[in-house]
């Protein structure tokens, strides 16, 4: 049973439809009259403003409490690695 779950999770992670949004993806959502203001922002600020971090299966999701690479929930003591777990 655990092998099946791991395989499904690994397929979920490796899928090309699941990806972290970068700055250009987030700037495409901004209206043209506000584009110059938002271009000065950092990526993490844009993710917090829009409330989304990933595009998973064609839908935008906020995965801010999870590792950005493997989607495992982050433990509170992972302050050193801001959005990634120790394994990643």
Biopython code that builds the backbone (N, CA, C, O; Angstrom):
import numpy as np
from Bio.PDB.StructureBuilder import StructureBuilder

atoms = [
    (1, "UNK", "N", (0.823, -1.190, 0.000)),
    (1, "UNK", "CA", (0.000, 0.000, 0.000)),
    (1, "UNK", "C", (0.873, 1.261, 0.000)),
    (1, "UNK", "O", (0.589, 2.220, -0.717)),
    (2, "UNK", "N", (1.930, 1.248, 0.807)),
    (2, "UNK", "CA", (2.788, 2.426, 0.860)),
    (2, "UNK", "C", (3.547, 2.628, -0.451)),
    (2, "UNK", "O", (3.792, 3.765, -0.854)),
    (3, "UNK", "N", (3.918, 1.543, -1.113)),
    (3, "UNK", "CA", (4.616, 1.664, -2.383)),
    (3, "UNK", "C", (3.706, 2.328, -3.407)),
    (3, "UNK", "O", (4.162, 3.173, -4.179)),
    (4, "UNK", "N", (2.449, 1.968, -3.428)),
    (4, "UNK", "CA", (1.494, 2.564, -4.355)),
    (4, "UNK", "C", (1.344, 4.061, -4.068)),
    (4, "UNK", "O", (1.329, 4.874, -4.992)),
    (5, "UNK", "N", (1.231, 4.423, -2.777)),
    (5, "UNK", "CA", (1.098, 5.837, -2.416)),
    (5, "UNK", "C", (2.342, 6.609, -2.850)),
    (5, "UNK", "O", (2.227, 7.709, -3.392)),
    (6, "UNK", "N", (3.521, 6.050, -2.620)),
    (6, "UNK", "CA", (4.751, 6.733, -2.997)),
    (6, "UNK", "C", (4.825, 6.914, -4.503)),
    (6, "UNK", "O", (5.247, 7.965, -4.985)),
    (7, "UNK", "N", (4.419, 5.903, -5.241)),
    (7, "UNK", "CA", (4.446, 5.997, -6.694)),
    (7, "UNK", "C", (3.510, 7.091, -7.173)),
    (7, "UNK", "O", (3.870, 7.864, -8.061)),
    (8, "UNK", "N", (2.315, 7.173, -6.600)),
    (8, "UNK", "CA", (1.374, 8.221, -6.982)),
    (8, "UNK", "C", (1.900, 9.600, -6.625)),
    (8, "UNK", "O", (1.753, 10.538, -7.408)),
    (9, "UNK", "N", (2.503, 9.734, -5.467)),
    (9, "UNK", "CA", (3.063, 11.022, -5.057)),
    (9, "UNK", "C", (4.216, 11.399, -5.976)),
    (9, "UNK", "O", (4.329, 12.554, -6.387)),
    (10, "UNK", "N", (5.077, 10.431, -6.304)),
    (10, "UNK", "CA", (6.206, 10.713, -7.175)),
    (10, "UNK", "C", (5.726, 11.124, -8.561)),
    (10, "UNK", "O", (6.292, 12.037, -9.163)),
    (11, "UNK", "N", (4.702, 10.472, -9.072)),
    (11, "UNK", "CA", (4.135, 10.862, -10.360)),
    (11, "UNK", "C", (3.529, 12.256, -10.271)),
    (11, "UNK", "O", (3.619, 13.042, -11.214)),
    (12, "UNK", "N", (2.917, 12.555, -9.146)),
    (12, "UNK", "CA", (2.318, 13.866, -8.928)),
    (12, "UNK", "C", (3.391, 14.950, -8.945)),
    (12, "UNK", "O", (3.197, 16.016, -9.530)),
    (13, "UNK", "N", (4.509, 14.675, -8.309)),
    (13, "UNK", "CA", (5.600, 15.648, -8.233)),
    (13, "UNK", "C", (6.279, 15.816, -9.592)),
    (13, "UNK", "O", (6.615, 16.935, -9.981)),
    (14, "UNK", "N", (6.481, 14.725, -10.309)),
    (14, "UNK", "CA", (7.217, 14.768, -11.572)),
    (14, "UNK", "C", (6.399, 15.266, -12.751)),
    (14, "UNK", "O", (6.949, 15.493, -13.828)),
    (15, "UNK", "N", (5.119, 15.437, -12.572)),
    (15, "UNK", "CA", (4.260, 15.869, -13.670)),
    (15, "UNK", "C", (4.669, 17.255, -14.147)),
    (15, "UNK", "O", (5.028, 18.114, -13.342)),
    (16, "UNK", "N", (4.616, 17.469, -15.448)),
    (16, "UNK", "CA", (5.000, 18.767, -16.007)),
    (16, "UNK", "C", (3.960, 19.843, -15.724)),
    (16, "UNK", "O", (4.253, 21.035, -15.817)),
    (17, "UNK", "N", (2.751, 19.425, -15.380)),
    (17, "UNK", "CA", (1.699, 20.392, -15.095)),
    (17, "UNK", "C", (1.857, 21.009, -13.712)),
    (17, "UNK", "O", (1.250, 22.040, -13.421)),
    (18, "UNK", "N", (2.657, 20.396, -12.869)),
    (18, "UNK", "CA", (2.871, 20.902, -11.520)),
    (18, "UNK", "C", (4.166, 21.700, -11.498)),
    (18, "UNK", "O", (5.253, 21.142, -11.644)),
    (19, "UNK", "N", (4.039, 23.003, -11.316)),
    (19, "UNK", "CA", (5.266, 23.789, -11.317)),
    (19, "UNK", "C", (5.116, 25.027, -10.446)),
    (19, "UNK", "O", (4.016, 25.533, -10.224)),
    (20, "UNK", "N", (6.238, 25.486, -9.971)),
    (20, "UNK", "CA", (6.317, 26.706, -9.186)),
    (20, "UNK", "C", (6.215, 27.900, -10.117)),
    (20, "UNK", "O", (6.888, 27.951, -11.146)),
    (21, "UNK", "N", (5.380, 28.853, -9.761)),
    (21, "UNK", "CA", (5.220, 30.039, -10.598)),
    (21, "UNK", "C", (6.408, 30.970, -10.421)),
    (21, "UNK", "O", (6.841, 31.221, -9.296)),
    (22, "UNK", "N", (6.932, 31.478, -11.517)),
    (22, "UNK", "CA", (8.040, 32.424, -11.445)),
    (22, "UNK", "C", (7.514, 33.849, -11.630)),
    (22, "UNK", "O", (6.306, 34.059, -11.742)),
    (23, "UNK", "N", (8.404, 34.803, -11.662)),
    (23, "UNK", "CA", (8.010, 36.211, -11.711)),
    (23, "UNK", "C", (7.253, 36.557, -12.991)),
    (23, "UNK", "O", (6.282, 37.312, -12.946)),
    (24, "UNK", "N", (7.682, 36.019, -14.124)),
    (24, "UNK", "CA", (7.001, 36.343, -15.384)),
    (24, "UNK", "C", (5.577, 35.807, -15.401)),
    (24, "UNK", "O", (4.678, 36.448, -15.945)),
    (25, "UNK", "N", (5.362, 34.618, -14.801)),
    (25, "UNK", "CA", (4.000, 34.068, -14.725)),
    (25, "UNK", "C", (3.101, 34.968, -13.879)),
    (25, "UNK", "O", (1.946, 35.211, -14.227)),
    (26, "UNK", "N", (3.636, 35.452, -12.782)),
    (26, "UNK", "CA", (2.838, 36.301, -11.892)),
    (26, "UNK", "C", (2.586, 37.681, -12.491)),
    (26, "UNK", "O", (1.526, 38.270, -12.274)),
    (27, "UNK", "N", (3.557, 38.200, -13.245)),
    (27, "UNK", "CA", (3.375, 39.519, -13.855)),
    (27, "UNK", "C", (2.362, 39.501, -14.992)),
    (27, "UNK", "O", (1.815, 40.543, -15.351)),
    (28, "UNK", "N", (2.108, 38.323, -15.561)),
    (28, "UNK", "CA", (1.084, 38.217, -16.605)),
    (28, "UNK", "C", (-0.313, 38.454, -16.046)),
    (28, "UNK", "O", (-1.233, 38.767, -16.802)),
    (29, "UNK", "N", (-0.484, 38.311, -14.746)),
    (29, "UNK", "CA", (-1.785, 38.502, -14.109)),
    (29, "UNK", "C", (-2.078, 39.964, -13.777)),
    (29, "UNK", "O", (-3.207, 40.315, -13.435)),
    (30, "UNK", "N", (-1.066, 40.801, -13.878)),
    (30, "UNK", "CA", (-1.200, 42.210, -13.504)),
    (30, "UNK", "C", (-1.771, 43.006, -14.681)),
    (30, "UNK", "O", (-1.434, 42.766, -15.840)),
    (31, "UNK", "N", (-2.635, 43.950, -14.352)),
    (31, "UNK", "CA", (-3.182, 44.832, -15.385)),
    (31, "UNK", "C", (-2.066, 45.732, -15.922)),
    (31, "UNK", "O", (-1.163, 46.101, -15.170)),
    (32, "UNK", "N", (-2.112, 46.090, -17.210)),
    (32, "UNK", "CA", (-1.013, 46.844, -17.831)),
    (32, "UNK", "C", (-0.706, 48.183, -17.159)),
    (32, "UNK", "O", (0.454, 48.594, -17.138)),
    (33, "UNK", "N", (-1.699, 48.868, -16.616)),
    (33, "UNK", "CA", (-1.429, 50.172, -16.010)),
    (33, "UNK", "C", (-0.657, 50.064, -14.686)),
    (33, "UNK", "O", (-0.068, 51.045, -14.232)),
    (34, "UNK", "N", (-0.658, 48.866, -14.063)),
    (34, "UNK", "CA", (0.054, 48.676, -12.795)),
    (34, "UNK", "C", (1.330, 47.855, -12.962)),
    (34, "UNK", "O", (1.990, 47.535, -11.974)),
    (35, "UNK", "N", (1.677, 47.519, -14.167)),
    (35, "UNK", "CA", (2.800, 46.614, -14.415)),
    (35, "UNK", "C", (4.130, 47.176, -13.917)),
    (35, "UNK", "O", (4.931, 46.435, -13.347)),
    (36, "UNK", "N", (4.378, 48.457, -14.119)),
    (36, "UNK", "CA", (5.667, 49.033, -13.696)),
    (36, "UNK", "C", (5.832, 48.985, -12.183)),
    (36, "UNK", "O", (6.945, 48.797, -11.692)),
    (37, "UNK", "N", (4.757, 49.151, -11.444)),
    (37, "UNK", "CA", (4.851, 49.084, -9.981)),
    (37, "UNK", "C", (5.173, 47.675, -9.508)),
    (37, "UNK", "O", (5.992, 47.484, -8.609)),
    (38, "UNK", "N", (4.523, 46.689, -10.120)),
    (38, "UNK", "CA", (4.728, 45.308, -9.700)),
    (38, "UNK", "C", (6.056, 44.733, -10.176)),
    (38, "UNK", "O", (6.542, 43.779, -9.569)),
    (39, "UNK", "N", (6.657, 45.258, -11.216)),
    (39, "UNK", "CA", (7.944, 44.755, -11.699)),
    (39, "UNK", "C", (9.058, 44.971, -10.676)),
    (39, "UNK", "O", (10.064, 44.263, -10.706)),
    (40, "UNK", "N", (8.896, 45.925, -9.783)),
    (40, "UNK", "CA", (9.908, 46.216, -8.764)),
    (40, "UNK", "C", (9.849, 45.234, -7.594)),
    (40, "UNK", "O", (10.801, 45.137, -6.820)),
    (41, "UNK", "N", (8.755, 44.516, -7.461)),
    (41, "UNK", "CA", (8.568, 43.605, -6.340)),
    (41, "UNK", "C", (9.387, 42.330, -6.519)),
    (41, "UNK", "O", (9.694, 41.925, -7.640)),
    (42, "UNK", "N", (9.731, 41.710, -5.403)),
    (42, "UNK", "CA", (10.406, 40.408, -5.427)),
    (42, "UNK", "C", (9.367, 39.317, -5.661)),
    (42, "UNK", "O", (8.171, 39.535, -5.464)),
    (43, "UNK", "N", (9.827, 38.153, -6.077)),
    (43, "UNK", "CA", (8.926, 37.043, -6.393)),
    (43, "UNK", "C", (8.135, 36.615, -5.161)),
    (43, "UNK", "O", (6.935, 36.359, -5.258)),
    (44, "UNK", "N", (8.789, 36.533, -4.008)),
    (44, "UNK", "CA", (8.075, 36.092, -2.805)),
    (44, "UNK", "C", (6.998, 37.098, -2.407)),
    (44, "UNK", "O", (5.960, 36.707, -1.871)),
    (45, "UNK", "N", (7.227, 38.383, -2.662)),
    (45, "UNK", "CA", (6.199, 39.386, -2.381)),
    (45, "UNK", "C", (5.016, 39.265, -3.337)),
    (45, "UNK", "O", (3.866, 39.441, -2.936)),
    (46, "UNK", "N", (5.301, 38.967, -4.597)),
    (46, "UNK", "CA", (4.227, 38.757, -5.570)),
    (46, "UNK", "C", (3.397, 37.527, -5.222)),
    (46, "UNK", "O", (2.173, 37.542, -5.349)),
    (47, "UNK", "N", (4.066, 36.461, -4.783)),
    (47, "UNK", "CA", (3.337, 35.247, -4.391)),
    (47, "UNK", "C", (2.440, 35.523, -3.191)),
    (47, "UNK", "O", (1.308, 35.042, -3.141)),
    (48, "UNK", "N", (2.933, 36.290, -2.228)),
    (48, "UNK", "CA", (2.111, 36.631, -1.063)),
    (48, "UNK", "C", (0.947, 37.533, -1.449)),
    (48, "UNK", "O", (-0.154, 37.371, -0.924)),
    (49, "UNK", "N", (1.168, 38.469, -2.347)),
    (49, "UNK", "CA", (0.115, 39.399, -2.769)),
    (49, "UNK", "C", (-1.021, 38.675, -3.490)),
    (49, "UNK", "O", (-2.194, 38.910, -3.199)),
    (50, "UNK", "N", (-0.672, 37.797, -4.429)),
    (50, "UNK", "CA", (-1.691, 37.079, -5.181)),
    (50, "UNK", "C", (-2.229, 35.860, -4.441)),
    (50, "UNK", "O", (-3.316, 35.375, -4.756)),
    (51, "UNK", "N", (-1.481, 35.362, -3.465)),
    (51, "UNK", "CA", (-1.923, 34.205, -2.696)),
    (51, "UNK", "C", (-1.808, 32.889, -3.441)),
    (51, "UNK", "O", (-2.521, 31.937, -3.125)),
    (52, "UNK", "N", (-0.920, 32.818, -4.425)),
    (52, "UNK", "CA", (-0.699, 31.573, -5.167)),
    (52, "UNK", "C", (0.793, 31.349, -5.335)),
    (52, "UNK", "O", (1.566, 32.299, -5.463)),
    (53, "UNK", "N", (1.189, 30.087, -5.333)),
    (53, "UNK", "CA", (2.603, 29.758, -5.499)),
    (53, "UNK", "C", (2.833, 28.766, -6.632)),
    (53, "UNK", "O", (3.884, 28.797, -7.272)),
    (54, "UNK", "N", (1.863, 27.882, -6.893)),
    (54, "UNK", "CA", (2.031, 26.810, -7.868)),
    (54, "UNK", "C", (0.867, 26.750, -8.837)),
    (54, "UNK", "O", (-0.229, 27.232, -8.554)),
    (55, "UNK", "N", (1.131, 26.147, -9.986)),
    (55, "UNK", "CA", (0.083, 25.783, -10.921)),
    (55, "UNK", "C", (0.076, 24.260, -10.974)),
    (55, "UNK", "O", (1.011, 23.641, -11.482)),
    (56, "UNK", "N", (-0.987, 23.666, -10.446)),
    (56, "UNK", "CA", (-1.086, 22.217, -10.328)),
    (56, "UNK", "C", (-2.310, 21.747, -11.098)),
    (56, "UNK", "O", (-3.441, 22.122, -10.788)),
    (57, "UNK", "N", (-2.064, 20.925, -12.101)),
    (57, "UNK", "CA", (-3.132, 20.401, -12.962)),
    (57, "UNK", "C", (-3.986, 21.510, -13.553)),
    (57, "UNK", "O", (-5.205, 21.369, -13.653)),
    (58, "UNK", "N", (-3.367, 22.592, -13.939)),
    (58, "UNK", "CA", (-4.067, 23.699, -14.580)),
    (58, "UNK", "C", (-4.758, 24.645, -13.622)),
    (58, "UNK", "O", (-5.388, 25.605, -14.066)),
    (59, "UNK", "N", (-4.662, 24.408, -12.319)),
    (59, "UNK", "CA", (-5.302, 25.274, -11.322)),
    (59, "UNK", "C", (-4.229, 25.911, -10.451)),
    (59, "UNK", "O", (-3.222, 25.282, -10.128)),
    (60, "UNK", "N", (-4.453, 27.164, -10.075)),
    (60, "UNK", "CA", (-3.519, 27.872, -9.216)),
    (60, "UNK", "C", (-3.793, 27.511, -7.762)),
    (60, "UNK", "O", (-4.943, 27.492, -7.324)),
    (61, "UNK", "N", (-2.717, 27.222, -7.011)),
    (61, "UNK", "CA", (-2.851, 26.834, -5.610)),
    (61, "UNK", "C", (-1.816, 27.560, -4.773)),
    (61, "UNK", "O", (-0.728, 27.893, -5.242)),
    (62, "UNK", "N", (-2.182, 27.797, -3.518)),
    (62, "UNK", "CA", (-1.264, 28.390, -2.564)),
    (62, "UNK", "C", (-0.663, 27.259, -1.728)),
    (62, "UNK", "O", (-1.335, 26.688, -0.870)),
    (63, "UNK", "N", (0.579, 26.949, -1.979)),
    (63, "UNK", "CA", (1.274, 25.884, -1.263)),
    (63, "UNK", "C", (2.335, 26.486, -0.338)),
    (63, "UNK", "O", (3.438, 25.951, -0.225)),
    (64, "UNK", "N", (2.008, 27.579, 0.310)),
    (64, "UNK", "CA", (3.005, 28.300, 1.100)),
    (64, "UNK", "C", (3.422, 27.559, 2.365)),
    (64, "UNK", "O", (4.518, 27.811, 2.866)),
    (65, "UNK", "N", (2.612, 26.665, 2.902)),
    (65, "UNK", "CA", (2.999, 25.920, 4.101)),
    (65, "UNK", "C", (3.677, 24.607, 3.790)),
    (65, "UNK", "O", (3.924, 23.799, 4.685)),
    (66, "UNK", "N", (3.978, 24.392, 2.519)),
    (66, "UNK", "CA", (4.557, 23.128, 2.072)),
    (66, "UNK", "C", (5.891, 23.379, 1.392)),
    (66, "UNK", "O", (6.193, 24.498, 0.977)),
    (67, "UNK", "N", (6.678, 22.327, 1.286)),
    (67, "UNK", "CA", (7.935, 22.412, 0.547)),
    (67, "UNK", "C", (7.606, 22.677, -0.920)),
    (67, "UNK", "O", (6.743, 22.013, -1.494)),
    (68, "UNK", "N", (8.287, 23.638, -1.519)),
    (68, "UNK", "CA", (8.003, 24.009, -2.905)),
    (68, "UNK", "C", (8.444, 22.940, -3.895)),
    (68, "UNK", "O", (8.037, 22.980, -5.056)),
    (69, "UNK", "N", (9.263, 21.988, -3.468)),
    (69, "UNK", "CA", (9.760, 20.977, -4.394)),
    (69, "UNK", "C", (9.015, 19.650, -4.256)),
    (69, "UNK", "O", (8.606, 19.069, -5.261)),
    (70, "UNK", "N", (8.833, 19.162, -3.028)),
    (70, "UNK", "CA", (8.221, 17.837, -2.843)),
    (70, "UNK", "C", (6.815, 17.894, -2.260)),
    (70, "UNK", "O", (6.185, 16.846, -2.117)),
    (71, "UNK", "N", (6.302, 19.059, -1.923)),
    (71, "UNK", "CA", (4.950, 19.288, -1.414)),
    (71, "UNK", "C", (4.674, 18.641, -0.065)),
    (71, "UNK", "O", (3.514, 18.400, 0.268)),
    (72, "UNK", "N", (5.706, 18.353, 0.721)),
    (72, "UNK", "CA", (5.503, 17.856, 2.076)),
    (72, "UNK", "C", (5.250, 19.060, 2.986)),
    (72, "UNK", "O", (5.804, 20.135, 2.757)),
    (73, "UNK", "N", (4.413, 18.885, 4.021)),
    (73, "UNK", "CA", (4.198, 20.002, 4.952)),
    (73, "UNK", "C", (5.498, 20.385, 5.651)),
    (73, "UNK", "O", (6.272, 19.517, 6.055)),
    (74, "UNK", "N", (5.731, 21.673, 5.789)),
    (74, "UNK", "CA", (6.950, 22.145, 6.429)),
    (74, "UNK", "C", (6.801, 22.125, 7.939)),
    (74, "UNK", "O", (5.738, 22.441, 8.474)),
    (75, "UNK", "N", (7.856, 21.758, 8.609)),
    (75, "UNK", "CA", (7.875, 21.798, 10.065)),
    (75, "UNK", "C", (8.237, 23.204, 10.512)),
    (75, "UNK", "O", (8.919, 23.927, 9.786)),
    (76, "UNK", "N", (7.791, 23.601, 11.695)),
    (76, "UNK", "CA", (8.050, 24.978, 12.141)),
    (76, "UNK", "C", (9.529, 25.316, 12.332)),
    (76, "UNK", "O", (9.893, 26.492, 12.303)),
    (77, "UNK", "N", (10.379, 24.320, 12.526)),
    (77, "UNK", "CA", (11.795, 24.602, 12.752)),
    (77, "UNK", "C", (12.595, 24.728, 11.461)),
    (77, "UNK", "O", (13.824, 24.782, 11.509)),
    (78, "UNK", "N", (11.932, 24.775, 10.312)),
    (78, "UNK", "CA", (12.623, 24.940, 9.029)),
    (78, "UNK", "C", (12.710, 26.410, 8.631)),
    (78, "UNK", "O", (12.472, 26.753, 7.473)),
    (79, "UNK", "N", (13.044, 27.265, 9.564)),
    (79, "UNK", "CA", (13.133, 28.686, 9.242)),
    (79, "UNK", "C", (14.383, 29.000, 8.430)),
    (79, "UNK", "O", (14.430, 30.000, 7.713)),
    (80, "UNK", "N", (15.379, 28.156, 8.543)),
    (80, "UNK", "CA", (16.627, 28.372, 7.813)),
    (80, "UNK", "C", (16.413, 28.202, 6.304)),
    (80, "UNK", "O", (16.971, 28.952, 5.504)),
    (81, "UNK", "N", (15.612, 27.223, 5.932)),
    (81, "UNK", "CA", (15.302, 26.962, 4.530)),
    (81, "UNK", "C", (13.885, 27.463, 4.315)),
    (81, "UNK", "O", (12.932, 26.769, 4.671)),
    (82, "UNK", "N", (13.724, 28.626, 3.753)),
    (82, "UNK", "CA", (12.455, 29.349, 3.782)),
    (82, "UNK", "C", (11.267, 28.559, 3.239)),
    (82, "UNK", "O", (10.244, 28.473, 3.918)),
    (83, "UNK", "N", (11.360, 27.993, 2.071)),
    (83, "UNK", "CA", (10.217, 27.288, 1.480)),
    (83, "UNK", "C", (10.544, 25.850, 1.085)),
    (83, "UNK", "O", (9.809, 25.240, 0.309)),
    (84, "UNK", "N", (11.636, 25.307, 1.608)),
    (84, "UNK", "CA", (12.043, 23.958, 1.246)),
    (84, "UNK", "C", (12.350, 23.166, 2.499)),
    (84, "UNK", "O", (12.792, 23.732, 3.499)),
    (85, "UNK", "N", (12.120, 21.848, 2.458)),
    (85, "UNK", "CA", (12.436, 20.997, 3.599)),
    (85, "UNK", "C", (13.927, 20.640, 3.588)),
    (85, "UNK", "O", (14.644, 20.950, 2.636)),
    (86, "UNK", "N", (14.366, 19.999, 4.633)),
    (86, "UNK", "CA", (15.787, 19.651, 4.744)),
    (86, "UNK", "C", (16.221, 18.664, 3.667)),
    (86, "UNK", "O", (17.373, 18.691, 3.234)),
    (87, "UNK", "N", (15.321, 17.799, 3.232)),
    (87, "UNK", "CA", (15.662, 16.791, 2.238)),
    (87, "UNK", "C", (15.881, 17.389, 0.851)),
    (87, "UNK", "O", (16.657, 16.859, 0.055)),
    (88, "UNK", "N", (15.207, 18.475, 0.571)),
    (88, "UNK", "CA", (15.309, 19.077, -0.769)),
    (88, "UNK", "C", (16.414, 20.116, -0.794)),
    (88, "UNK", "O", (16.656, 20.735, -1.830)),
]
sb = StructureBuilder()
sb.init_structure("model")
sb.init_model(0)
sb.init_chain("A")
sb.init_seg("    ")
for serial, (resi, resn, name, xyz) in enumerate(atoms, 1):
    if name == "N":
        sb.init_residue(resn, " ", resi, " ")
    sb.init_atom(name, np.array(xyz, "f"), 0.0, 1.0, " ", f" {name:<3s}", serial, name[0])
structure = sb.get_structure()
